[in-house]
Amino acid sequence: MNKDEFHERRRQLDRRVGGGRITDRLKEAEEFSRKVRKAIQRRVVITGLGIVAPIGIGKEEFSNGLKEANKGLDRY
C-alpha cells in the first residue's frame, strides 16, 4: 500500500466513525481507561475496630451490656 492509498483508506475509516479522526477517538478511549483503572486501584484503610451499639460503645461496655441482658431500650 502506497502513501496515497493509506491516506485514502484512513479518510474512509474516519468517515465511518462519525467524522472524527480515529486517533482522537483512541486517545479519548485511553484516557477513559486510565481513569477507570485509577478509580479501581483506590484502597480503603481501616484504622481501628470497635463496637457502636445501643447496649454499649466499645468492647467492654458492649460485653457488660450483653452480660446484664440489656436490651438497649429506654423510655423518654
Secondary structure, DSSP 8 states (H G I E B T S, - for coil): --HHHHHHHHHHHHHHTTTS-HHHHHHHHHHHHHHHHHHHT----------EETTEESHHHHHHHHHTT--S----
